[in-house]
Amino acid sequence: MTELTQLTLSEARDGLRKGDFSAVELTQAHIKSMETNRDLNVFITEVPGLAIERAKEADHNRSHGKAGALEGLPLGIKDLFCTEGILTTAASHILDGFTPPYESTVTANLKAAGAITLGKTNLDEFAMGSSNESSYYGAAHNPWKRKGDPRYLVPGGSSGGSAAAVAAHTCLGAIGTDTGGSIRQPASFCGVVGMKPTYGRCSRWGVVAFSSSLDQAGPMTRTVRDSAILLAVMAGHDAKDSTSADMPVPDFEAALSGDIKGLRIGLPCEYRPDGLNSDIAALWDKGVGWLKDAGAEVVDISLPHTKYALPTYYIVAPAEASANLARYDGVRFGLRIEGESLDDMYAKTRAAGFGAEVKRRILIGTYALSAGYYDAYYLKAQKVRQLIHQDFVSAFENVDAILTPTTPSSAFPIGENSDDPVSMYLNDVFTVPASLAGIPGISIPAGLSSDGLPLGLQLLSKRWDEETLFRVAGVLEEAAGFSGLSIGGEG
């Protein structure tokens, strides 16, 4: 039955429809894979009993002609989404024991479509990180390893557990969140497809907040088609989220026409800085060639404010995190450390409950919002953010999509950059601009580095044009012919 875990999500969907196997068989195979891959630490909470129960329901629904779009398909859920009756931690000590009495809108949509939750995947604490090393539950491990090097590598972050779970075939797909690259960057490191929709495409209701003007849920899968299938179910207007867009959800899977003749693809010169990793540069050039061969026109463009994106992000995001994380005080839920007074209890609970990276960002954000520095930092960052957004608006007047690298390097060993936060933040240098602009982006696994690790290419499109994004991504994926990990762990 282990061969069932080699199926893509779309193949498993079609196999269930034809009756080649049952949802229970499919779920059991993935539960076994979860058990086999526990050394990767990709799940914080596993719910095999609940998964089998829902698989039985899925088989019953299908036999009675009531199958949903994702009926019987087992998924991983990033432990940032509130799940009714299932522990939700945000990978933080401060949420010890928190079991939500409600379901996030995105996971409710998946559940209504018949998807099966296998468990909650590991992440950087409160989604703050680029390597999944800041999790209170320990670092998740990338299933890929360098040639001749036994050391575990980071899976990227913050959605590293979701990316690694998909790459290791422990689930057919997973969902993550992307604030500054937290879906796309780990997807590149783990050799999977990671997609960030337009801000507002998916509801943020019931998602533990990091940076409210940036956070966006998205799918993580092994193929572009699978990504389109998942997003179609995840997306949609939600009256409970004031930032959710009230607009129809297209048939993203139908956009995979395989035809990009006549489309114009932009290459931003700012994404090729001096000293760009040679493997990354060579893969980017290959990607350009693949798109040309498919009939697209490739043109050089400029996004002049790109160089300000990373410092802008690391003012805006921590400032919003400082406000959002003020609610974790030991009073209503989660961890409580008793003190001699209410203020003492607050201080002790937050000191014990938050990890080093979360504390660092709260301090940065509080400083940026303080009375003496608000205008100099936060207000100025918001003005620069608008300039970055306008760069993309201007670019998309002349091109249909933009092609860039996803990351400046391949995955690195656990612990290598943990003492250097600036080096860690630079992992998001190619993904942050799109997040600040609120546009959709997707990372497609496109090749291997010289030491045998996956590398991704990133495509960007204008707001609400995920259809073009999937259309180009499908062509790029086919041309790359990337082969992910087999169940045996070899690339």
N, C-alpha and C positions, 0 to 999 in steps of 0.2 A: 504493500500500500504506500510505501515511501515515495513512489514515483508521482503520486498526486501532488506532492509539494513542489515538483518541478513545473507544474502548470502555471501559466500566467493567469491573472484574474479573469481575463476575457475567455481564455480556454476553459477554465474551471466553470465559468458561467454557462458556456455552451455545452460542456459535458454534463452538467446537472440538467439542463433543459432536455438533452437527448436521453437521459437516464443511464448514462455510462457508469455512474456511481452515485451514491447518496450524499447528502449534506453531512450525515453522521460520519461516513467513511472519510470524507474530505477533512472534516474537523479533527477526527482522531489522528489522521496523518500529521496534521500541523501541531497538535498537542504533543505528539511523539517527538517532532522536530524541536519544539520548545524545550523539552526535557533533555534532548541530546545536546542542545546548544546553550545550556545554562551557564557555562563558563564565560559566555559573552556578556552576561549581565544586562541583557537588552530589555527585560521586563522587570518592573518594580513589583507589580501585582499580577498574578496569573489566576484566571477563573475557569479552569477546565470543566468543572461540574456544570456551571452556568452555560458554558459554550455548548456542551453536549445536549443540554436541555433545549437550548434554542435551535440546535441543529435538528433535533427531532421535530420541533415545531415547524421548521422550514420544510422538512420532508412531507409533513402532513399538509402544509399549505400548498405545496407543489402538486401533491396527489389530488387535491381538491380544486385545482385551477386558480389558486390565489397567490401565485408567486410574485414577489416584488422584484424590482430591478436588480437587487443584490441578494436575492433569496439564497441563503445557505452558504454565503462566502465569508470565510473567517478572516478577520482583520485585527490589527494592532491599533490601540488608541493611545496617543501621547498623553502622559499623565498630567496634562494641563487642562484637559476637558473634564468637566464635572460629569460623573456618571452615577445615576441614581442607584444607591445600595452597594456601590463598589468604591473602595478606598480611593481617594484622590489626594495626592501629596504635593504636586508641583516639584517633586524631588527635594522637598525642604523639611527639615526637622520641625519647623514651626506649624506645619499642618498635620502633625502626628494624629492619627485616629480620625481624621475628617472623612466622613462618609456622607456625601451630599444626599439630601432628600429630593433632589430634582436632577434633570438631565439637560445637558447643554443642547442648544438647538441643532448643531451639526451632528452630534451623536444620535440625537432623536431622529433626525432625518435618515441616518444610516440604519438605525434600528427599524424604522417604519418600512424601509425598503427591503428588510429581511437579512441585513448583514449580521454576522455573528462576532461578538467581542471575545477575543482570546485572552486579553489582559491589557494592562496599562504599561506603556513603554517608558523607558528611562529617558532622562533629559538633564540638561544643565539646570541647576536650581532656579526656579521661577523663570526659566528660559533665558537666563543670563549667562551666555558663554558661547564659545565656538569650538568646543572639543568634547563636551559631555563629561568633563572632569570635575565640575563643581557640584554634581549630584550628591546629596546626603547619603544616598544608597550606593555610592561607589561609581566609578567610571564604567560606562558601557564600552565594550571592545569592538573594534572593527573586525569583521570576519576575514578581511584581506590581510596579508602580510607581505612584507618586502621579500624579494628573492634572497634566500640565504640568511634571513634575519628572523629569529624566533620571537622577537619582542612584539607585544600587542601594540597596535596603533589606535589612535583616537578615531572614532567614527564621524567626527565633526559635531557641531552643535548649533542650536540647542536640541534639535530633533534627532540627535544621534542614535537614540534607542530605536526609533521608528525606522531610520535608514538602515541600521545594522540588522534589524529584525527582518526587513524585506530582503536584503542582500543574502541573508543566511537561510532564506526559505522557511522561516518560522511562521510566516503569515503571507497571504496572497497580496496584501497591500496594507498600508498604514496611513494614519493621518498625523499631520504635524502642524506647527504654527511657524510663521515666518515674520519676524520683526525687522531684522536687518540682513537676512540671508539664512535664517535658521532651518529652512527646508532645502534650499538650493545647495548650500555649502556642504552639509552632510551627505546629500544625494551624490554630489561629485566625489567625495571621499570614499563612499561605499559602492559606487558603480551602479546607482539606481536613478530613476527619473524622479525629480522633485519639482513640484509646481506651486508657485505662489500666484493666486488669482489677483485681480484688481481689488484694491482695498474697498470693502463694502459688498463684494460678491458673496461672501459667506458670513453668516451671523457670528458675532463675537459673544453673544449671550451664553453664559455658562462656561466661558473659557477664563481661567485664572489670568487676570490682567497683568501685563508687564508694561507696555507702552501703548496706550489706547488709540493713539492716532496712527500707529504703525502695525499693530498685531493683525495677522490675517491667517486663517486656517487654510490648509491645502493638502492635496494628496501626495503620497509617496508610494511609488509602484515600480515594477520592473520594466514596464513598457509605456510608451506614450498613449496607446489606446486605453490601457488600464487607467491611466491618469484621467483621461477624458471621461471615462465611465464613472469613476468615483466622484469627480468634481460635479458632474451633472446632478448627483444625489445630494452632495454636501451643500450646494449653493441654493440661493433663493431668499426672497425678502422675509424679514422677521420684524414684526412690529415691536418686539421687546428690545431691539437694538436700533437706536436712533441713527447709527451710521450704516445700517443695512440698506442697500439700494432696492427700491421698488421698481424692478424691471424684470422682464421674462428671462428665463434661463435657456440658452440655446441648446441644441443637440450637438454637444461638443464632439461626440464620436463620429457623427456624420461629416464633420469638418475634415476628417482625415482622408482627403481625396487623392493624395499622392501627387498632386499637380501644383507646382509653384511657378510655372512658366510666367514670365513677365513681372513677377514680384520684385520689388527693390529692397535689398538688404543693406543696412548701414553698418559700417565698421568705424567705431569711434577711435580716433587717434589717441585719446587720453587713456585708453585701456591697454596701450602698448608702451609702458614706461621703460626707461633705461634699466637694464638688468632683469627684464622679465625672464622667468625661468624658460630655458630653451625647449623643454618638453611641452610646456604650455603654449609657447609661441608657435612651435611646429604643428601642434594639433589645431590651433586656430587657423593656420594657413590651410591645413587639410580641409577643415570645415568650410572655408571660403571656396575651395575647389569643388567640394561636393555640391554646394548650392549652385555654383555656376554650371556644373554639369547637368543639374536638374532644370536649368533654364532660367534661373533667377539672375537679376542684374545686381552686382555688388558695387556699392559706392562708398567712398570715404566721407565721414561726417565728423563733426566736432561737438562735444558736450563740454563746453569750456569751464563749467563750475564743478565738474566731477572731483577735482582735487580738494574741494572743500567738503565733500560728502561725509567722509569719515568723522572729522571733528564736529561737524554739524550733528550727525547722528548721536555722537557720544556726549552731546549736551541735551538734545531733545529727549532721547530715550531714558537716560537716568533721571531727568527732571520728572517725567511722567511716572516713572517707577517709584520715585520718592513719594509721590502723592498716592499712587495705587497701593503701595505696601504699608501705608500708615494704618490700614484696617487690621493688620495682624498684630494684636496687642495682648493676647492671652485672655481677653474678656469673654468673647462669644464662642470661639471654636478653636480647635487645635491645641498646641502646647500652652501650658501655663506654669510659670515658675513663681511661686509665692514670694512676696516681699513684705517689708515692714510698712509700706504704704502703697497706694495705687500707683504712684509714679515709679516707685521702686519695683513693683511687679511688672510694669511696662518695660522698664529698662532691662531687668533680668531676663524676661521672656524673649525680648527681641535680641539681646546679646547671645543667648543660648540657641535661639531658634534659627537665626539667619547665618549663612556661611560667609566666608571672607569676600567672595566676589559680589554677593548681594549687598553686603555692608558697604563695599567700595562704591557701588553705583548709587546707593541711597545717599551716601555722603556727597558724592559729586552732584547728584541731582538737587539735593537740598541747598547746597552752596549756590548752584546756578539759579535757583529760584529765590534766594534770599534778597532782602530789600536793597542791599547795596550793590548787587551784581545782576539783578534780573534783566535790566536793559542792556548791560554789556555782554551778557552771555545768552540767556534764553531768548530774549526778543530778537537779538541779532541772528541767532541760529535759525529762527523761524523765517526771517527775511531771506537768508541764504537758501533755506529749503525751497522757498518759492522760486528762486532763481534756478535751482536745479530742476524743479518741475518744469519751468518754462523752457529749459534746454531741450527736454524730451518733447514737449509740445511742438517746438519749432522743428525738431528732427523728423517727427512723424508727419510733417507736412510734405516731406520729400521721400520718405521710405516707409515700407510696410512693416518691417521688423528690423531688429538690431541684433547682431551676432557678436558675442564677446566670450572670453574665458569665464568660467564660473569661479574659480579660485586661483590664487597666485602660486599654489603648490599642490602636491599630493598629500595624503595623510601622513602625519608625523607620529613618532612614538609617544606613548602616554608618559607624561611628566616632563617632556622636552621643553615645553614653553610655559609651564605652569607658574614659573616665578617671574615671567616677563609679560605683564598684561598688555603692553603696547604691541608686542609681536603677536599676541593672541588676537587682539582687535583687528590687526591687519589681514587676518584671514577673510574678513568680510569686505575687503576693499572693492571688489567687483560686484557685490550684491547689494550693498547699502544704497547706492544712488536710486535704483528702481523702487526700493522700499520708501524712501523719502518722497518720491514722486507718486507713489500709489499705483504704479502700473504693473501689469502682470509679467511674470518671468518664469522660465522653465529651464532646468538643467538636464541635459541629456548625456548619458555616459557615452563617450565617443572614442576612447582609446586608452592605452596604458602608458605609464611613465617608463623611463629607462630601467627602473627597479621593479617593474611589474605591478604598479598600483593604478587604479582607475583614475581617469581624468574626465572632467565634464566640460561641455560647452553650454553657454547660456544664451537663450533667445529672449528678447524683450519685444513687447508690442504696445500699442497705445491702449489707454484705458478702455475696458469693456470689449476688447477685441481678442479674447482668448481663442476664438475660432481660427484666426490667422496664426496665432501662436502654435496651436496644435497642428495646423496644416503644415507649417514649415518644420516643426519639430519631428513630425512623422517622417518627412523626407530625409531629414538629417539623420534620424535614428536608423533608417534603412540603409543609407549610404555608409554609415559608420560600421554597421554589422557587429556591434559590441556583444561579446559573450560574457555574461556575468558568472558568478560562482556556481559551480555545480553543487549538488548536495554533499558530495564528498569533500568540499572545501577547496577544490583546485579551480583556478581561473581558466 
